[in-house]
Amino acid sequence: MNNDTETQNEDEITLLDLFTILLRYRKLIASISLVFIISTIAGFFIYPVYKYNKDMDITRRQKRGIMWLEVAQRAQPFVSQQLDSFILHPDIIYDSLYVAGMKRFNNNGVKISLDDNNKTTVMHLIDLFWIRNLDLNGNILVPKGKEYNKIFSVKKIDEGSVFEVILKDNDPEMLKKFMESIYKLCSVRVEENMRINAQAIVSNYERLMGLPNVSEPVKFMLESYFSTYVYLKDFLDGKEVIVKLVGEPVFVEELVSISLTRAKYLKTCIMIVFTGFFLSVMLAFVLNAIRNIKSDEEAMKKIHDALGNSGSK
C-alpha cells in the first residue's frame, strides 16, 4: 500500500515539475510560437502568390496534348492485348518523340539528347519515369491521386474501350507530331498482333469452303462466320482500320489555380506552427536542465574539472 502511494506521489511530482517548467518558460514558449504563427500567416499570403507566379511562368508556355484511341469493336476479339499495352512500349514512345523532333529527353532532373547513341539509355529512362512511374532510386515518382502531374500518361476512360494519351511539352508542333506518330506506330503494332489470328481464321475458313462435300453443321458454321471472314479478309487486304481516333487530338494550356496552391500550403502552415510549438517546449526543457546544472555545485565542479582536463591536454 505504501509503495503504491509513493509511486503515485512520484508521478504527481513529475507531472507538477513538467507543468512548472512550462509555466516558468511560458513567455519563451509563447514568443517562439507567436513568431512561427506570424511567419506562417505571412507566408500563407506571400508564398502561394510567389509559387503561383512561378508556376504560371513555367506552364504559360506548356501545352497538354490529348488524344483518344480505341480498337475497332469488330477487331477487339482478335487482338490479344489491351490497347495501352501496345502504346506503353519504350521503343514506340522513343520513336514517336524522335520523329516528332524532340532533341532532348528532360525529366526528373535527367537531361539526355535523343540520338541513336543514347537510344537504349533514353528507352530505359522512359520505361522508368513514364511507364513504371519510378525515380532513379526506385521510389514512386508521382504519388497516387496526382497523376495529372505526369508528363506522359495513358489511361482507360471509364469502363469502355477508349484510351486517353497525354503528353506535356512547351512545343505545340512537337506535341502534334508526337500524337500523329504514336498513333501510326501503335496501329502498326496492333495490326501485327491481329494479323496472325486473322490469317489463321481466313485460311481455315477458305480451306473448309473449298471442300467438295461438307456436312450441314459445317455449312451452318460457314454461313454464321461469313461476315467475320469478309471483315478479316478486308483487314488482310488493307481495307479496314483497326486502331481508330475518337475525335481529334486537342492541345490545351496548363492552368494553375492560386486557390489550389493556397489549399496545399495550408497543410504546411499547420505543420510549421506545431513544429514551432514543439521546438519552443524542447528549448524550455533544455534551458531548465542547464539551470538545474548551474545550481548543482557538484555537477558544476565536474564540468569545471572536465574543462580543466581538456584544456591541459
GUPAVEX-804490 format. One record per residue (C-alpha): x, y, z. Coordinates in steps of 0.1 Angstrom, whole numbers, plus 5000, padded with zeros to 4 digits. Layout:
// residues N
+------+------+------+
|   c1 |   c2 |   c3 |
+------+------+------+
|    X |    Y |    Z |
...
+------+------+------+
***
This chain:
// residues 313
+------+------+------+
|   c1 |   c2 |   c3 |
+------+------+------+
| 5000 | 5000 | 5000 |
| 5028 | 5024 | 5010 |
| 5047 | 5016 | 4978 |
| 5016 | 5024 | 4956 |
| 5012 | 5057 | 4975 |
| 5049 | 5066 | 4970 |
| 5047 | 5058 | 4933 |
| 5016 | 5079 | 4929 |
| 5033 | 5108 | 4947 |
| 5064 | 5105 | 4925 |
| 5041 | 5106 | 4894 |
| 5023 | 5136 | 4908 |
| 5056 | 5154 | 4915 |
| 5069 | 5146 | 4880 |
| 5038 | 5160 | 4863 |
| 5040 | 5190 | 4886 |
| 5076 | 5195 | 4877 |
| 5068 | 5194 | 4840 |
| 5039 | 5219 | 4844 |
| 5062 | 5241 | 4865 |
| 5088 | 5242 | 4837 |
| 5062 | 5251 | 4812 |
| 5049 | 5279 | 4835 |
| 5084 | 5292 | 4842 |
| 5092 | 5295 | 4804 |
| 5057 | 5304 | 4793 |
| 5069 | 5337 | 4778 |
| 5096 | 5320 | 4758 |
| 5072 | 5293 | 4746 |
| 5046 | 5319 | 4737 |
| 5071 | 5342 | 4720 |
| 5086 | 5315 | 4698 |
| 5052 | 5301 | 4690 |
| 5040 | 5335 | 4681 |
| 5069 | 5341 | 4658 |
| 5061 | 5309 | 4640 |
| 5024 | 5317 | 4638 |
| 5031 | 5353 | 4624 |
| 5057 | 5339 | 4599 |
| 5032 | 5312 | 4588 |
| 5004 | 5337 | 4583 |
| 5027 | 5360 | 4563 |
| 5039 | 5330 | 4543 |
| 5003 | 5319 | 4536 |
| 4997 | 5352 | 4518 |
| 5031 | 5356 | 4502 |
| 5044 | 5321 | 4493 |
| 5014 | 5309 | 4473 |
| 5014 | 5340 | 4452 |
| 5051 | 5336 | 4445 |
| 5046 | 5299 | 4437 |
| 5016 | 5307 | 4415 |
| 5036 | 5333 | 4396 |
| 5065 | 5309 | 4392 |
| 5043 | 5281 | 4380 |
| 5025 | 5304 | 4356 |
| 5058 | 5314 | 4342 |
| 5067 | 5278 | 4337 |
| 5034 | 5265 | 4325 |
| 5024 | 5296 | 4304 |
| 5043 | 5281 | 4276 |
| 5035 | 5245 | 4284 |
| 5008 | 5227 | 4265 |
| 4989 | 5194 | 4271 |
| 4984 | 5172 | 4241 |
| 4954 | 5148 | 4245 |
| 4944 | 5120 | 4221 |
| 4918 | 5093 | 4224 |
| 4923 | 5059 | 4207 |
| 4903 | 5027 | 4206 |
| 4905 | 4993 | 4188 |
| 4876 | 4989 | 4164 |
| 4848 | 4969 | 4181 |
| 4848 | 4942 | 4154 |
| 4886 | 4938 | 4158 |
| 4887 | 4935 | 4196 |
| 4881 | 4897 | 4198 |
| 4912 | 4891 | 4175 |
| 4936 | 4914 | 4194 |
| 4953 | 4896 | 4223 |
| 4962 | 4926 | 4244 |
| 4947 | 4958 | 4257 |
| 4955 | 4989 | 4236 |
| 4975 | 5005 | 4264 |
| 5000 | 4976 | 4264 |
| 5009 | 4985 | 4228 |
| 5012 | 5022 | 4235 |
| 5033 | 5018 | 4266 |
| 5063 | 5004 | 4249 |
| 5096 | 5024 | 4254 |
| 5105 | 5018 | 4217 |
| 5072 | 5032 | 4204 |
| 5074 | 5062 | 4227 |
| 5111 | 5069 | 4219 |
| 5105 | 5066 | 4181 |
| 5074 | 5089 | 4184 |
| 5095 | 5115 | 4203 |
| 5123 | 5112 | 4178 |
| 5100 | 5115 | 4148 |
| 5083 | 5145 | 4164 |
| 5116 | 5163 | 4166 |
| 5123 | 5163 | 4204 |
| 5160 | 5170 | 4208 |
| 5165 | 5163 | 4245 |
| 5147 | 5140 | 4270 |
| 5143 | 5161 | 4301 |
| 5126 | 5146 | 4331 |
| 5132 | 5142 | 4369 |
| 5165 | 5162 | 4366 |
| 5178 | 5140 | 4339 |
| 5187 | 5156 | 4305 |
| 5200 | 5135 | 4276 |
| 5199 | 5140 | 4239 |
| 5177 | 5118 | 4217 |
| 5201 | 5103 | 4192 |
| 5209 | 5068 | 4181 |
| 5239 | 5066 | 4205 |
| 5216 | 5072 | 4235 |
| 5186 | 5053 | 4223 |
| 5190 | 5024 | 4248 |
| 5195 | 5048 | 4277 |
| 5166 | 5070 | 4268 |
| 5143 | 5040 | 4264 |
| 5154 | 5028 | 4299 |
| 5145 | 5063 | 4313 |
| 5112 | 5063 | 4295 |
| 5104 | 5029 | 4310 |
| 5114 | 5040 | 4344 |
| 5099 | 5075 | 4346 |
| 5070 | 5075 | 4322 |
| 5058 | 5039 | 4323 |
| 5067 | 5025 | 4357 |
| 5065 | 5059 | 4375 |
| 5097 | 5054 | 4394 |
| 5127 | 5077 | 4401 |
| 5163 | 5066 | 4398 |
| 5162 | 5052 | 4433 |
| 5131 | 5031 | 4426 |
| 5108 | 5053 | 4446 |
| 5073 | 5063 | 4434 |
| 5078 | 5094 | 4412 |
| 5042 | 5108 | 4411 |
| 5020 | 5098 | 4441 |
| 4986 | 5081 | 4435 |
| 4959 | 5107 | 4431 |
| 4983 | 5132 | 4414 |
| 4986 | 5116 | 4381 |
| 4978 | 5149 | 4364 |
| 5014 | 5159 | 4372 |
| 5028 | 5132 | 4350 |
| 5045 | 5143 | 4318 |
| 5032 | 5113 | 4299 |
| 5003 | 5091 | 4307 |
| 4979 | 5065 | 4292 |
| 4947 | 5056 | 4309 |
| 4914 | 5039 | 4301 |
| 4883 | 5061 | 4300 |
| 4857 | 5047 | 4323 |
| 4847 | 5011 | 4315 |
| 4848 | 5015 | 4277 |
| 4875 | 5006 | 4252 |
| 4888 | 5042 | 4247 |
| 4922 | 5050 | 4260 |
| 4935 | 5086 | 4266 |
| 4971 | 5095 | 4257 |
| 4985 | 5127 | 4273 |
| 5019 | 5144 | 4268 |
| 5030 | 5178 | 4282 |
| 5056 | 5199 | 4264 |
| 5063 | 5236 | 4256 |
| 5063 | 5230 | 4218 |
| 5028 | 5226 | 4204 |
| 5041 | 5215 | 4170 |
| 5062 | 5187 | 4186 |
| 5031 | 5176 | 4205 |
| 5011 | 5174 | 4173 |
| 5037 | 5153 | 4155 |
| 5041 | 5131 | 4186 |
| 5004 | 5123 | 4187 |
| 5004 | 5115 | 4149 |
| 5035 | 5093 | 4152 |
| 5024 | 5073 | 4183 |
| 4990 | 5067 | 4166 |
| 5007 | 5053 | 4135 |
| 5033 | 5032 | 4153 |
| 5007 | 5018 | 4177 |
| 4984 | 5010 | 4148 |
| 5011 | 4990 | 4131 |
| 5019 | 4971 | 4163 |
| 4982 | 4962 | 4169 |
| 4978 | 4951 | 4133 |
| 5008 | 4929 | 4135 |
| 4994 | 4913 | 4166 |
| 4960 | 4908 | 4150 |
| 4974 | 4896 | 4116 |
| 4984 | 4862 | 4130 |
| 4949 | 4854 | 4142 |
| 4933 | 4868 | 4111 |
| 4955 | 4848 | 4087 |
| 4947 | 4815 | 4106 |
| 4910 | 4822 | 4106 |
| 4908 | 4832 | 4070 |
| 4930 | 4803 | 4059 |
| 4909 | 4777 | 4078 |
| 4876 | 4793 | 4065 |
| 4888 | 4791 | 4029 |
| 4900 | 4755 | 4033 |
| 4866 | 4745 | 4046 |
| 4848 | 4765 | 4019 |
| 4869 | 4747 | 3993 |
| 4860 | 4712 | 4004 |
| 4838 | 4693 | 3978 |
| 4813 | 4678 | 4003 |
| 4807 | 4694 | 4037 |
| 4782 | 4684 | 4064 |
| 4752 | 4705 | 4074 |
| 4768 | 4717 | 4107 |
| 4799 | 4729 | 4087 |
| 4777 | 4747 | 4062 |
| 4759 | 4764 | 4091 |
| 4792 | 4774 | 4106 |
| 4804 | 4788 | 4073 |
| 4773 | 4809 | 4070 |
| 4775 | 4821 | 4106 |
| 4811 | 4832 | 4102 |
| 4809 | 4846 | 4067 |
| 4807 | 4883 | 4078 |
| 4837 | 4877 | 4101 |
| 4856 | 4861 | 4072 |
| 4848 | 4891 | 4050 |
| 4859 | 4915 | 4077 |
| 4892 | 4897 | 4084 |
| 4899 | 4893 | 4046 |
| 4894 | 4930 | 4041 |
| 4917 | 4937 | 4070 |
| 4944 | 4915 | 4055 |
| 4939 | 4933 | 4022 |
| 4944 | 4967 | 4039 |
| 4908 | 4978 | 4037 |
| 4900 | 4981 | 4074 |
| 4913 | 5005 | 4100 |
| 4919 | 4987 | 4133 |
| 4930 | 5015 | 4157 |
| 4907 | 5045 | 4154 |
| 4909 | 5080 | 4166 |
| 4880 | 5091 | 4188 |
| 4876 | 5127 | 4178 |
| 4906 | 5148 | 4170 |
| 4936 | 5154 | 4193 |
| 4933 | 5186 | 4214 |
| 4961 | 5209 | 4227 |
| 4953 | 5230 | 4258 |
| 4973 | 5252 | 4281 |
| 4982 | 5240 | 4315 |
| 4963 | 5260 | 4341 |
| 4974 | 5269 | 4376 |
| 4950 | 5278 | 4404 |
| 4961 | 5301 | 4432 |
| 4934 | 5289 | 4455 |
| 4946 | 5253 | 4449 |
| 4982 | 5265 | 4457 |
| 4970 | 5281 | 4490 |
| 4950 | 5250 | 4499 |
| 4981 | 5228 | 4495 |
| 5002 | 5253 | 4515 |
| 4977 | 5254 | 4544 |
| 4987 | 5219 | 4554 |
| 5023 | 5230 | 4555 |
| 5013 | 5260 | 4577 |
| 4997 | 5238 | 4603 |
| 5028 | 5216 | 4604 |
| 5051 | 5246 | 4608 |
| 5030 | 5260 | 4637 |
| 5031 | 5227 | 4655 |
| 5068 | 5224 | 4649 |
| 5074 | 5258 | 4663 |
| 5054 | 5250 | 4695 |
| 5073 | 5217 | 4699 |
| 5107 | 5233 | 4694 |
| 5098 | 5260 | 4720 |
| 5088 | 5234 | 4746 |
| 5120 | 5214 | 4739 |
| 5141 | 5246 | 4743 |
| 5123 | 5253 | 4776 |
| 5133 | 5218 | 4789 |
| 5169 | 5223 | 4777 |
| 5172 | 5257 | 4794 |
| 5156 | 5243 | 4826 |
| 5182 | 5214 | 4826 |
| 5210 | 5240 | 4822 |
| 5195 | 5260 | 4851 |
| 5194 | 5229 | 4873 |
| 5230 | 5220 | 4864 |
| 5242 | 5256 | 4873 |
| 5225 | 5253 | 4907 |
| 5241 | 5220 | 4914 |
| 5276 | 5226 | 4929 |
| 5288 | 5190 | 4925 |
| 5277 | 5190 | 4888 |
| 5294 | 5223 | 4881 |
| 5326 | 5210 | 4898 |
| 5326 | 5180 | 4875 |
| 5321 | 5202 | 4845 |
| 5349 | 5226 | 4855 |
| 5372 | 5196 | 4862 |
| 5364 | 5182 | 4828 |
| 5370 | 5215 | 4811 |
| 5403 | 5218 | 4830 |
| 5414 | 5184 | 4819 |
| 5405 | 5190 | 4783 |
| 5424 | 5223 | 4784 |
| 5455 | 5207 | 4798 |
| 5457 | 5180 | 4770 |
+------+------+------+
***
